[in-house]
Amino acid sequence: MSIVLVTGATGHLGGHSVARLITEGYEVRVAVRRPDQEHEVRERVRRAGVEAGDRARFVAAELTSDDNWDKATAGARYVWHHASPFPFTPPASDDELIVPARDGAIRVLAAARAAGVERVVMTSSYAAVGYTVKPGGHYDESDWTDPDGDIPAYIRSKTLAERAAWDYARAQDDLELTVVNPTGIFGPLLGAKMSASTGLVKAFLEGAMPVVPRMYFGVVDVRDVVDLHLRAMRHPGAAGERFIGVGGPAISFFEMGRTLARHLPAFADRVPSAELTDEQVREAARTDPALREAAGLRGQIPLISNDKARRMLGWRPRDVATTITDTADSLLSLGVVRSAGGSPPPA
């Protein structure tokens, strides 16, 4: 039975990854920052309909320390490296994100190489691909975000971490690296903890964003991102390749709200009812660093290609509307969002 090491298993993607790998017959080694996070991961996997039992074993290891990465990688055939810091508020310094993301990636790769791991599948992000404005707005795996641009720290951290990982892997002759670059990851939650993407759906359903900027972005289902990792791990030709994960054409915040309103008519008066004007977006971008690059992309509908993953790996993602509505349904079933009548849904 092959062992797969998974980092970042307490996140939205990680729980689904552990559950899918166990279902596929793998033994999963889970790297957590603290031993007490084992219970959280097991609960997430259970909500995915899988009992981990002794098919999941845990080791404490942090991106900022060398400790225990040798134990985490020992005997593993593959590594899925999801872990990367993602704060909900801007850090005091970009290095608070860049250093653990970049150095952590190298730390995991070096430990994997020392342990004789066959392939590392690293979760980067579309943030490392398409957050520099490009004439025409067509983006594929050949594109890179300019880390020297006026971009938020998280986007810079993902770009620099992926570049560092490629530099390290290409300097070796005994380690395979494959990178997955998902757009915004939505889809069913396995716990009440919000990601930035699922938190957006929650905000829409709670009426917290009655007006939204006119911007477009890519959506992909968490279950399809896991499937893309699995295909990238298994396919012989995937070594040394990047794969963008996007479920379909980019949509706007407003279109997402309309999708939710059609699916849940009782919430129609809560979802965004209008878009900000161009001048309002520019004004907001002056004071909100997270909107600066988005303001540059304002009005551009990015054409994000998933042709490579489809052609090479046979990947077939869900449609975007299904992903968005499944996200909303999970928020309601978990009681994270109350029903339109004001009370939690029945258990």
CORKA-V229809 format. One record per run of one state. SS is the DSSP state (helix for helix, strand for strand, loop for the rest). FROM is the first residue (numbers start at 0). LEN is the number of residues. Records with the same first field share a line. If there is no record, write none. Layout:
SS: FROM-LEN, FROM-LEN
This chain:
loop: 0-2, 7-4, 23-3, 32-2, 47-5, 60-8, 73-4, 81-13, 114-4, 123-2, 128-9, 139-13, 170-5, 182-1, 186-9, 205-5, 212-3, 217-1, 234-1, 238-3, 245-5, 263-1, 267-6, 275-2, 287-1, 297-5, 304-2, 313-6, 333-14
strand: 2-5, 26-6, 55-5, 77-4, 118-5, 137-2, 175-7, 183-3, 210-2, 215-2, 218-3, 241-4, 250-2, 273-2, 302-2
helix: 11-12, 34-13, 52-3, 68-5, 94-20, 125-3, 152-18, 195-10, 221-13, 235-3, 252-11, 264-3, 277-10, 288-9, 306-7, 319-14
